[in-house]
Amino acid sequence: MGINISIKNVPKRKLDRLKLRAKRNHRSLQGELLALIDQAIDALPPPKGSITIEQLLERGRRIGLNTPADSVRMIREDRDR
C-alpha cells in the first residue's frame, strides 16, 4: 500500500506546466508526478562500492579476457581442475 504525499504552495504556472506534461505523456497528474519521482530515483549515484561497466571490462582484460569465448574457456578449464 502506498503513502500519500502532498506538495503545498505550488505556483500555478508550475502546476499548469506539470498538467501539460502529463497530458503529453498520456498520464494523469498523479501518474506524471510518480514518473518524475522514478526518474529522480534512477538518477541517484550508484551505491558505494559498485563499479562502472568500463571498470568491469578493465578487470576482465587484466585477467586475460578479451572475448566471451575466453570466459567460457576459463570456466571450462576451472571445472576440469
Backbone bond lengths (Angstrom), bond angles and torsions (degrees), N, CA, C in turn:
res aa  C-N    CA-C-N  psi(-1)  N-CA   C-N-CA  omega(-1)  CA-C   N-CA-C  phi
1 M - - - 1.440 - - 1.532 108.71 -
2 G 1.301 117.38 136.16 1.457 122.40 -178.18 1.517 112.82 -81.69
3 I 1.304 113.86 168.37 1.454 122.57 178.08 1.521 108.13 -108.89
4 N 1.307 117.67 140.38 1.460 121.62 177.27 1.520 110.38 -82.87
5 I 1.327 115.84 137.38 1.463 122.46 176.61 1.518 106.98 -125.76
6 S 1.317 117.03 143.06 1.459 118.88 174.22 1.520 109.05 -125.83
7 I 1.311 115.16 146.44 1.460 121.82 176.08 1.517 106.20 -116.86
8 K 1.304 115.08 122.49 1.468 119.52 -175.84 1.515 110.63 -100.83
9 N 1.317 114.77 154.37 1.465 123.18 173.72 1.531 113.54 59.93
10 V 1.320 116.63 40.23 1.462 120.51 175.81 1.525 107.87 -76.10
11 P 1.335 117.18 125.00 1.463 118.64 178.78 1.530 111.21 -60.69
12 K 1.324 116.15 142.59 1.469 121.28 -176.94 1.518 111.81 -55.06
13 R 1.317 117.69 -39.91 1.470 120.45 -178.91 1.536 111.15 -61.42
14 K 1.328 116.77 -41.02 1.468 120.00 178.63 1.520 110.71 -67.99
15 L 1.315 116.80 -40.65 1.456 120.35 178.29 1.526 110.75 -62.45
16 D 1.322 116.69 -42.56 1.463 120.47 178.23 1.531 110.96 -61.70
17 R 1.331 116.20 -41.01 1.464 119.60 179.34 1.525 111.20 -67.12
18 L 1.330 117.20 -38.21 1.465 120.68 177.11 1.528 110.91 -64.47
19 K 1.315 116.39 -42.07 1.467 120.14 178.35 1.521 110.78 -62.85
20 L 1.317 116.85 -41.11 1.463 121.16 178.27 1.526 110.52 -63.99
21 R 1.301 116.05 -43.76 1.471 120.64 177.95 1.532 110.45 -61.00
22 A 1.329 116.55 -43.88 1.466 120.63 178.79 1.529 110.40 -60.91
23 K 1.317 116.82 -43.47 1.468 120.86 179.98 1.527 110.49 -62.49
24 R 1.338 117.12 -44.13 1.474 120.90 179.14 1.522 111.99 -61.55
25 N 1.324 115.92 -32.42 1.470 120.73 -179.37 1.525 112.97 -93.85
26 H 1.340 116.44 8.67 1.468 122.68 178.67 1.528 111.81 55.93
27 R 1.343 114.23 44.87 1.463 120.26 178.67 1.520 109.42 -130.29
28 S 1.308 114.34 162.06 1.464 119.94 170.61 1.527 107.71 -75.86
29 L 1.313 116.01 168.23 1.465 119.60 176.58 1.528 109.51 -60.01
30 Q 1.308 116.93 -42.61 1.469 122.04 177.29 1.520 110.55 -59.16
31 G 1.323 116.96 -46.70 1.463 120.97 179.33 1.519 112.38 -62.38
32 E 1.329 116.20 -38.91 1.463 120.34 179.05 1.525 110.80 -66.41
33 L 1.318 116.64 -43.04 1.463 119.99 178.64 1.528 111.38 -63.35
34 L 1.330 117.59 -40.24 1.464 120.34 176.76 1.528 110.87 -64.73
35 A 1.342 117.76 -38.65 1.460 121.45 177.33 1.530 110.38 -63.03
36 L 1.324 117.08 -41.04 1.468 120.78 177.69 1.524 111.38 -64.53
37 I 1.316 117.04 -39.83 1.472 120.59 176.85 1.519 109.83 -63.28
38 D 1.340 117.53 -44.11 1.468 120.97 177.63 1.526 111.38 -58.95
39 Q 1.331 116.79 -43.64 1.471 120.33 178.57 1.520 110.86 -62.14
40 A 1.306 116.92 -41.23 1.465 120.62 -179.50 1.526 111.10 -64.99
41 I 1.315 116.47 -40.12 1.468 120.54 179.30 1.523 109.77 -66.82
42 D 1.342 117.31 -41.61 1.466 120.52 179.39 1.519 112.01 -65.74
43 A 1.322 117.45 -22.72 1.463 121.32 -178.64 1.527 112.03 -83.97
44 L 1.320 117.86 -2.89 1.463 120.08 179.08 1.520 110.06 -64.07
45 P 1.326 117.46 149.72 1.468 119.13 177.86 1.521 110.56 -64.48
46 P 1.320 117.06 154.96 1.471 119.15 -179.78 1.530 110.97 -63.82
47 P 1.325 116.40 156.35 1.467 119.72 179.91 1.531 111.38 -60.21
48 K 1.320 115.90 151.82 1.464 121.41 179.13 1.525 109.52 -58.24
49 G 1.310 116.02 134.39 1.459 120.96 179.37 1.514 113.51 94.38
50 S 1.326 118.70 -10.13 1.461 119.86 178.05 1.520 108.50 -79.69
51 I 1.327 115.98 161.49 1.458 120.64 -178.60 1.514 110.14 -124.54
52 T 1.315 115.25 158.71 1.461 120.13 178.05 1.520 109.41 -82.67
53 I 1.321 116.48 166.01 1.465 120.56 178.13 1.524 110.27 -62.83
54 E 1.351 116.81 -34.89 1.458 120.10 178.16 1.528 111.00 -63.75
55 Q 1.328 116.90 -40.58 1.463 120.29 178.11 1.524 110.63 -66.10
56 L 1.326 116.98 -38.57 1.453 120.93 177.90 1.522 110.90 -63.54
57 L 1.333 116.22 -43.95 1.472 119.83 177.60 1.518 111.26 -61.18
58 E 1.320 117.24 -41.87 1.464 120.83 179.40 1.520 111.12 -62.92
59 R 1.323 116.94 -40.92 1.470 120.20 177.24 1.524 110.43 -61.40
60 G 1.323 116.40 -42.52 1.462 120.14 178.10 1.516 112.06 -61.84
61 R 1.311 116.35 -42.36 1.475 119.93 179.21 1.525 111.20 -64.94
62 R 1.340 116.73 -37.53 1.465 120.29 179.90 1.526 112.25 -62.77
63 I 1.332 117.23 -30.15 1.470 118.92 178.59 1.521 111.84 -95.46
64 G 1.331 116.07 7.78 1.461 119.36 172.50 1.512 116.17 98.86
65 L 1.338 118.65 11.17 1.461 120.36 178.30 1.529 109.23 -88.70
66 N 1.318 116.07 127.55 1.456 120.35 176.62 1.524 112.16 -121.89
67 T 1.316 116.34 -28.73 1.466 121.37 -179.48 1.521 108.68 -137.65
68 P 1.336 117.65 165.35 1.476 119.04 175.81 1.524 112.27 -58.40
69 A 1.333 117.19 -32.79 1.465 120.34 179.73 1.530 110.67 -62.85
70 D 1.338 117.11 -33.46 1.464 120.13 178.40 1.515 110.82 -62.17
71 S 1.316 117.61 -41.76 1.462 119.42 -179.41 1.523 110.94 -67.41
72 V 1.324 116.47 -38.21 1.471 120.36 177.46 1.525 109.31 -62.14
73 R 1.333 116.47 -44.03 1.467 121.25 179.81 1.524 109.88 -61.54
74 M 1.333 117.61 -44.47 1.462 120.71 -178.67 1.529 111.47 -64.69
75 I 1.325 117.04 -39.30 1.474 120.28 178.89 1.518 109.78 -65.77
76 R 1.337 117.86 -42.85 1.462 120.41 178.62 1.512 111.81 -63.06
77 E 1.336 117.14 -42.35 1.459 120.60 178.28 1.514 110.23 -62.04
78 D 1.322 117.07 -41.48 1.459 120.84 179.79 1.524 111.08 -64.74
79 R 1.310 117.03 -40.58 1.479 120.35 179.56 1.523 111.57 -68.07
80 D 1.323 115.77 -33.09 1.460 119.48 -179.04 1.524 112.37 -73.23
81 R 1.340 118.08 -18.96 1.474 120.41 -179.46 1.484 112.75 -70.21
